[in-house]
Structure formats: C-alpha cells, structure tokens
Amino acid sequence: EIQWPLSPHERFGEVLGRSTAMRRSFALLERAAPTESSIVLEGEAGTGKEILARSIHDRSNRKDSPFVVVDCSSTEPLLESDLFGHDVSSARPIARPGAFEEAEGGTLCLDEVTELPAPLQARVLRTIETGEIKRPGHGGNVKVDVRIIATTQKELEAEVKAGRFREDLFFKLSVFRV
C-alpha cells in the first residue's frame, strides 16, 4: 500500500470533499486518471462512485470516446447480453453490440462488480487478458480496446477470500484501488 501526499484540491470532477480521506482519495485518482490502468472504487451506496468513475474518464486520454456503465446486478442472461451483445437468432431478430463494443476506445464502468456471476467473471477476465470478446451466437472474436473502472459497495478483497470473486480477476481490476 502506497501513501500519497494529500491532494491540494477539494474537488475531483463533480465530487467535493475537504476531509483527509477524500483528499487522500483525490491524490490517488489524480495520478491514476491519466493512466490506462484499471481502477476499483469501493464505498458505501450513495458515495458517488459512478460520478468519480466519470470524472476519471473525463481526465483520461479516452475522454473523447464513450463512457459506458453496466449494472452487474442484472440477471445473468440479460447481463451477458449487456456486456457482450448478441447476434441475430430466432429469439433475437436484431444483432446488438454489448457494452465492451459500445465503449470502444473509451471506458467501461462495471457497477457493483462483485455481483458478477462466476461464469461472467471468467468471460470478463478473458476479455481483459485477450482484448477480444465473443458475442453469443457470433462466429468469430471481436477486438475491443476499453479501460475498466469497477465499483462496489463490498470490500472486493473480502469477496475474494470468501470465494465469491475470482482472485485473478481481482488482480486484473485492482491496479488502483480507492
């Protein structure tokens, strides 16, 4: 764990905070925002994690590309479609890209990432590692270039220790943890 000097600023994007804890967070976010690294934002409901994620995106080199948010607490079939899209089938007459494709060149915010079901944790990990997705019903892989910011109300490391979240995905996402 690295200790940074406090930020001299009482604001990061739209989020205001004068407390030592907030200025410590702002200092880390000021360093993390311009990088390509994944970030995990942990905090209670209503603390502004999604607003912080947007502010990180706005301070990055990806700011002119899309910022896409996916609620990971959706039901698994819907969530898979939200993340990876789907091709034409009898059940789905129109192909639709998923969030990974929609966020191309930009930032994908995985809101409440600890709610991802285990099979989708594996697919997200593979996508991060390979930079490719496979749309359900699609014959080939699609290259994607996205930065991931994950948010959660739960302590992600505790979820790993409890066996509810993949340790390898935790390490891929937690380059910066705030």
C-alpha positions as CSV (number, residue, x, y, z in Angstrom):
1,E,0.0,0.0,0.0
2,I,1.4,3.3,-1.1
3,Q,0.7,6.5,0.9
4,W,0.5,9.6,-1.3
5,P,0.6,13.2,0.0
6,L,-2.9,14.7,0.3
7,S,-4.3,16.4,-2.8
8,P,-4.2,20.2,-2.5
9,H,-7.7,20.2,-4.2
10,E,-11.1,19.8,-2.5
11,R,-12.7,18.6,-5.7
12,F,-12.2,15.8,-8.3
13,G,-14.5,16.4,-11.2
14,E,-18.0,16.7,-9.8
15,V,-17.1,15.3,-6.4
16,L,-16.4,17.6,-3.5
17,G,-14.6,16.7,-0.3
18,R,-12.5,18.5,2.3
19,S,-11.8,15.6,4.6
20,T,-8.4,14.0,4.8
21,A,-9.9,10.7,3.5
22,M,-11.4,12.5,0.4
23,R,-8.2,14.5,-0.3
24,R,-6.2,11.2,0.0
25,S,-8.5,9.6,-2.5
26,F,-8.3,12.6,-4.8
27,A,-4.5,12.4,-4.7
28,L,-4.6,8.8,-5.9
29,L,-7.2,9.5,-8.5
30,E,-5.2,12.4,-9.9
31,R,-2.3,10.0,-10.5
32,A,-4.5,7.2,-11.8
33,A,-6.8,9.1,-14.1
34,P,-4.3,9.7,-17.0
35,T,-3.0,6.1,-17.0
36,E,-4.5,3.2,-18.8
37,S,-4.8,1.1,-15.6
38,S,-7.9,-0.5,-14.3
39,I,-9.4,1.0,-11.1
40,V,-11.6,-0.3,-8.4
41,L,-13.7,2.2,-6.4
42,E,-15.1,0.8,-3.2
43,G,-17.6,2.6,-1.0
44,E,-21.0,2.6,0.5
45,A,-24.1,3.3,-1.6
46,G,-24.5,7.0,-2.4
47,T,-20.8,7.9,-2.0
48,G,-20.5,9.0,-5.7
49,K,-18.5,6.1,-7.1
50,E,-20.1,6.3,-10.6
51,I,-19.6,10.1,-10.6
52,L,-15.9,9.5,-9.7
53,A,-15.7,6.9,-12.5
54,R,-17.0,9.5,-14.9
55,S,-14.5,12.1,-13.6
56,I,-11.7,9.6,-14.1
57,H,-12.8,9.1,-17.7
58,D,-13.0,12.8,-18.3
59,R,-9.4,13.3,-17.1
60,S,-8.0,10.4,-19.2
61,N,-6.8,10.2,-22.8
62,R,-10.0,8.4,-23.5
63,K,-12.2,11.4,-22.7
64,D,-13.4,11.9,-26.3
65,S,-14.5,8.3,-26.5
66,P,-17.6,6.6,-24.9
67,F,-18.1,6.2,-21.2
68,V,-20.5,3.2,-20.7
69,V,-21.9,1.9,-17.4
70,V,-23.2,-1.6,-16.9
71,D,-25.1,-2.6,-13.7
72,C,-23.6,-6.0,-12.8
73,S,-26.5,-6.8,-10.5
74,S,-28.8,-7.7,-13.5
75,T,-29.9,-11.3,-14.1
76,E,-27.2,-13.4,-15.8
77,P,-28.7,-13.9,-19.3
78,L,-29.5,-10.1,-19.5
79,L,-26.1,-9.2,-18.1
80,E,-24.3,-11.4,-20.6
81,S,-26.1,-9.6,-23.4
82,D,-25.5,-6.2,-21.9
83,L,-21.7,-6.9,-21.7
84,F,-21.1,-9.0,-24.8
85,G,-24.1,-8.2,-27.1
86,H,-25.8,-10.8,-29.2
87,D,-26.1,-11.8,-32.9
88,V,-29.3,-12.5,-34.8
89,S,-31.2,-15.6,-33.7
90,S,-34.8,-16.8,-33.7
91,A,-35.1,-15.3,-30.2
92,R,-33.3,-12.1,-31.1
93,P,-34.1,-10.8,-34.6
94,I,-31.7,-7.9,-34.3
95,A,-28.0,-8.1,-33.6
96,R,-26.8,-5.7,-30.8
97,P,-23.3,-4.9,-29.7
98,G,-22.6,-5.2,-26.0
99,A,-21.0,-2.7,-23.6
100,F,-17.5,-3.8,-24.4
101,E,-18.0,-2.8,-28.1
102,E,-20.1,0.3,-27.2
103,A,-17.2,1.6,-25.0
104,E,-14.6,1.0,-27.8
105,G,-11.7,3.4,-27.2
106,G,-13.3,4.6,-24.0
107,T,-14.1,3.5,-20.5
108,L,-16.4,0.7,-19.3
109,C,-17.7,1.1,-15.8
110,L,-18.7,-2.2,-14.2
111,D,-21.0,-1.0,-11.5
112,E,-21.4,-3.4,-8.5
113,V,-18.8,-5.7,-10.0
114,T,-19.0,-8.1,-7.0
115,E,-22.4,-9.1,-8.3
116,L,-21.0,-10.6,-11.5
117,P,-21.9,-14.4,-11.6
118,A,-18.9,-16.7,-11.7
119,P,-19.3,-17.6,-15.4
120,L,-19.3,-14.0,-16.4
121,Q,-16.3,-13.2,-14.1
122,A,-14.4,-15.8,-16.3
123,R,-15.5,-14.1,-19.5
124,V,-14.7,-10.6,-18.3
125,L,-11.2,-11.9,-17.2
126,R,-10.6,-13.4,-20.6
127,T,-11.7,-10.2,-22.3
128,I,-9.3,-8.2,-20.2
129,E,-6.4,-10.6,-20.9
130,T,-7.0,-11.0,-24.7
131,G,-8.6,-7.7,-25.7
132,E,-11.3,-9.7,-27.5
133,I,-14.9,-10.7,-27.0
134,K,-17.0,-13.3,-28.5
135,R,-20.6,-12.2,-29.0
136,P,-23.1,-15.0,-28.1
137,G,-24.2,-16.5,-31.4
138,H,-21.3,-14.9,-33.2
139,G,-18.8,-17.0,-35.2
140,G,-15.6,-15.0,-34.5
141,N,-13.9,-12.8,-32.0
142,V,-14.2,-9.0,-32.0
143,K,-11.2,-6.9,-30.8
144,V,-12.0,-4.4,-28.1
145,D,-10.0,-1.6,-26.5
146,V,-11.5,-0.4,-23.3
147,R,-10.3,0.8,-19.9
148,I,-12.2,-0.7,-17.0
149,I,-13.3,1.0,-13.8
150,A,-15.2,-1.3,-11.4
151,T,-17.3,-0.1,-8.5
152,T,-18.6,-2.0,-5.5
153,Q,-20.2,-1.4,-2.1
154,K,-18.5,-4.5,-0.8
155,E,-14.8,-4.9,0.0
156,L,-13.5,-6.7,-3.0
157,E,-10.6,-8.4,-1.3
158,A,-13.0,-9.9,1.3
159,E,-15.2,-11.3,-1.5
160,V,-12.1,-13.0,-2.9
161,K,-11.2,-14.5,0.4
162,A,-14.8,-15.7,0.8
163,G,-14.6,-17.4,-2.6
164,R,-17.3,-15.3,-4.2
165,F,-15.0,-13.4,-6.6
166,R,-12.1,-14.7,-8.7
167,E,-8.7,-13.8,-7.4
168,D,-7.2,-13.5,-10.8
169,L,-9.9,-11.0,-11.9
170,F,-9.4,-9.1,-8.6
171,F,-5.7,-8.6,-9.5
172,K,-6.5,-7.5,-13.1
173,L,-9.0,-4.9,-11.9
174,S,-7.2,-3.7,-8.8
175,V,-4.3,-1.9,-10.3
176,F,-5.5,1.1,-8.5
177,R,-7.9,0.6,-5.6
178,V,-9.6,3.5,-3.9
